[in-house]
Amino acid sequence: MTCRALLIVLLVALLPGVAAAQDEPTPYEIALERIEAAARTNATALDLSGLELTEVPPEIGQLTALQRLDL
């Protein structure tokens, strides 16, 4: 097998894994989803722990009923 053929085989084998990894939401996107859900339900508590966030999305400011925030 030539080097070029081997490279093509490797790329074909690896591409599905790369595409799947890109489909997974980032921790920041998960936090945004949880904030949106809390806003819809007027939640008083929100759990963003375990996401290892380096910043809190500014959308958290829309949660006027929030009494407890777990980071």
C-alpha positions in Angstrom: 0.0 0.0 0.0 1.4 3.4 -0.9 1.7 6.2 1.6 -1.0 8.1 -0.2 -3.4 5.2 0.0 -2.6 4.7 3.6 -3.3 8.4 4.3 -6.7 8.2 2.6 -7.6 5.1 4.6 -6.7 6.8 7.9 -8.6 9.9 7.0 -11.7 8.0 6.1 -11.5 6.0 9.4 -11.0 9.1 11.5 -13.5 11.5 9.9 -16.7 10.0 11.5 -15.1 10.5 15.0 -14.3 14.1 14.2 -17.8 14.8 12.9 -19.4 13.2 16.0 -17.2 15.3 18.4 -18.3 18.5 16.7 -22.0 17.6 17.3 -21.6 17.5 21.0 -22.5 20.8 22.7 -19.8 22.7 24.6 -20.2 23.3 28.3 -21.0 26.9 27.6 -23.8 25.8 25.2 -25.1 23.4 27.9 -25.1 26.3 30.4 -27.1 28.4 27.9 -29.6 25.6 27.4 -30.1 25.3 31.2 -30.4 29.0 31.6 -33.1 29.2 28.8 -35.0 26.3 30.5 -34.8 28.1 33.8 -36.1 31.3 32.3 -39.1 29.5 30.7 -40.1 27.9 34.0 -39.3 30.9 36.2 -37.0 28.6 38.2 -35.6 29.7 41.6 -32.6 27.3 41.4 -30.0 26.6 38.6 -27.3 24.0 38.6 -24.3 24.8 36.4 -21.9 22.7 38.4 -19.7 20.2 36.7 -19.5 22.1 33.5 -16.1 23.6 34.4 -17.2 27.0 33.1 -14.6 29.8 32.9 -17.3 32.4 32.6 -21.0 32.6 33.3 -23.2 33.5 30.3 -24.6 37.0 30.6 -28.1 35.5 29.9 -28.1 34.5 33.6 -29.2 38.1 34.3 -32.7 37.3 32.9 -33.3 34.9 35.7 -35.1 37.4 38.1 -36.5 34.6 40.3 -33.2 32.9 40.8 -32.4 32.3 44.5 -29.8 29.6 44.2 -27.0 29.1 41.7 -24.7 26.1 41.9 -21.4 26.5 40.1 
